[in-house]
Amino acid sequence: MHKADQEMSVLHSDQPAWRGLTDLPEPPRFFPSAALAARIPWPVEALATPLNPAPESLYSMLGAPRPLLCMAYRLFYLSLPQGEAFLSLALAAASEVLVADFKCAERNLELPCAAAAACLRGLCGVRGTSFMRAGGLEGMVHRLELTVSERRTLLGGAAVLLRLHAAR
C-alpha cells in the first residue's frame, strides 16, 4: 500500500468509498477535456478556483473547506462507485461544487448533440459507460440526493453545468 493510501485510509476510515480514489484512471488520452472546459461559461467567482482537483488535493481541503470548486468532464469515464465517491469527496471539500459533464438527452432537440457527444466519447476510447446508462450527471446527482441551485445547458443539450450543494 502506498504511503498516501495509508494516510488516507487512516484519516478517512469512516468513509470507505473514498479509499479507492487514489487509483482513479487518467482521463481518456485523446479526449479534448481542456478545450471543452475552456468553452464552459463559468461564473466570475469560479475563475480563480481550482479546476479538476486531484483526490489528494481534496483530502487536504477537508479540514478547511473551500467555498467553491470546479470540475469539468471528470466523471463520465469513471465507474459509478468511483464517480459518486469522487463527487461526494469534492462536496465535502467545498461548500459548493460547479460540475460540468455529460447528461442524457431530455428532448428530441438534444438528440443530435447527444449523439455527437457519444461519438466523441467513442472515438476517444470511452465505450458505453455505466455513467451514461445510469443517467449521466443528472442521474448521479439524483442518486446522491444533492441539491442543484443552478443549471445551465452545455453543448446543445449533451452536457450540463450544475451548481451543487450537499443536501443538509
C-alpha positions in Angstrom: 0.0 0.0 0.0 1.3 3.4 -0.9 2.1 6.0 1.8 -0.7 8.3 0.5 -3.2 5.4 0.6 -2.2 4.5 4.2 -2.6 8.1 5.3 -6.0 8.5 3.6 -7.2 5.1 4.9 -6.4 6.2 8.4 -7.8 9.7 8.1 -11.0 8.7 6.4 -11.7 5.2 7.7 -15.3 6.4 8.3 -15.7 7.0 4.5 -14.8 3.6 2.9 -15.9 4.8 -0.6 -13.1 7.4 -0.5 -10.3 4.9 0.0 -10.1 3.8 -3.7 -9.9 7.3 -5.1 -6.1 7.2 -5.2 -6.4 4.8 -8.1 -8.6 6.9 -10.4 -7.9 6.3 -14.1 -6.5 9.1 -16.1 -8.9 11.0 -18.4 -9.1 9.4 -21.9 -6.0 10.1 -23.8 -7.4 11.9 -26.8 -10.5 13.4 -25.2 -10.4 17.2 -25.6 -11.2 18.0 -21.9 -9.2 21.2 -21.8 -10.8 22.5 -25.0 -14.3 21.7 -23.7 -13.6 23.1 -20.2 -12.4 26.3 -21.8 -15.8 26.7 -23.5 -17.8 26.4 -20.3 -19.4 29.7 -19.2 -18.0 29.6 -15.7 -19.4 32.2 -13.3 -17.0 35.0 -12.4 -16.4 33.7 -8.9 -15.3 30.3 -10.4 -12.5 31.7 -12.5 -10.0 31.8 -9.6 -11.0 28.4 -8.1 -9.2 25.0 -8.7 -10.4 23.2 -11.8 -10.5 19.4 -11.5 -8.5 19.0 -8.3 -7.0 15.6 -7.7 -8.4 13.4 -4.9 -5.2 14.1 -2.8 -5.9 17.8 -3.0 -9.5 17.3 -2.0 -8.4 15.3 1.1 -6.1 18.2 2.1 -9.1 20.6 1.9 -11.3 18.6 4.2 -10.1 20.4 7.4 -10.8 23.8 5.9 -13.3 23.5 3.1 -13.1 26.0 0.2 -16.2 28.0 -0.8 -16.2 26.7 -4.4 -14.6 24.0 -6.6 -15.0 23.4 -10.3 -15.0 20.0 -12.1 -15.2 19.6 -15.9 -15.7 16.3 -17.6 -14.0 14.3 -14.8 -16.8 11.8 -14.0 -18.1 10.3 -17.3 -15.2 7.8 -17.8 -15.1 6.6 -14.1 -17.0 3.6 -12.8 -20.2 4.6 -11.0 -18.8 3.9 -7.5 -15.6 5.9 -8.3 -17.6 8.8 -9.8 -20.0 9.0 -6.9 -17.2 8.8 -4.3 -15.2 11.5 -6.2 -18.2 13.9 -6.3 -19.1 13.3 -2.7 -15.4 13.9 -1.7 -15.5 17.2 -3.7 -18.7 18.2 -1.9 -17.0 17.5 1.5 -14.1 19.7 0.5 -16.1 22.7 -0.6 -19.4 24.4 0.2 -20.4 24.4 -3.5 -19.1 22.5 -6.5 -19.7 23.5 -10.1 -19.7 20.4 -12.2 -19.9 20.2 -16.0 -20.3 16.8 -17.5 -22.4 14.8 -20.0 -26.1 14.1 -19.5 -28.8 12.1 -21.3 -30.9 13.9 -23.9 -34.2 15.0 -22.4 -35.8 16.4 -25.5 -35.7 15.5 -29.2 -33.9 18.7 -29.9 -31.0 17.5 -27.8 -30.6 14.1 -29.5 -28.2 15.2 -32.4 -25.8 16.8 -29.9 -26.1 13.9 -27.5 -25.3 11.5 -30.4 -22.3 13.6 -31.4 -21.0 13.6 -27.8 -21.4 9.8 -27.7 -19.4 9.6 -31.0 -16.7 11.8 -29.5 -16.5 9.7 -26.3 -16.3 6.6 -28.5 -13.6 8.0 -30.7 -11.6 8.7 -27.6 -11.9 5.1 -26.4 -14.7 5.5 -23.9 -17.2 2.9 -24.7 -20.8 2.6 -23.4 -20.0 3.8 -19.9 -22.2 2.9 -16.9 -22.2 6.7 -16.2 -24.4 7.4 -19.2 -26.5 4.2 -18.7 -27.3 5.4 -15.2 -28.5 8.9 -16.3 -25.2 10.8 -16.7 -24.5 13.7 -14.4 -28.2 14.3 -13.6 -28.6 10.6 -12.6 -25.6 10.8 -10.3 -26.9 14.0 -8.7 -30.3 12.3 -8.1 -28.7 9.1 -6.6 -26.5 11.1 -4.2 -29.5 13.3 -3.3 -27.7 16.5 -3.9 -29.2 20.0 -4.2 -28.9 21.8 -7.5 -29.1 25.6 -7.1 -28.2 26.4 -10.7 -28.4 24.6 -14.0 -27.0 25.6 -17.4 -27.2 23.5 -20.6 -23.9 23.0 -22.5 -23.0 21.5 -25.9 -26.5 21.8 -27.3 -28.0 19.7 -24.5 -25.4 16.9 -24.5 -23.9 18.3 -21.2 -24.9 20.4 -18.3 -23.2 22.7 -15.8 -24.7 22.3 -12.3 -24.0 24.2 -9.1 -24.3 21.5 -6.4 -24.6 21.5 -2.6 -24.8 18.5 -0.3 -28.3 18.1 0.9 -28.4 19.2 4.5 
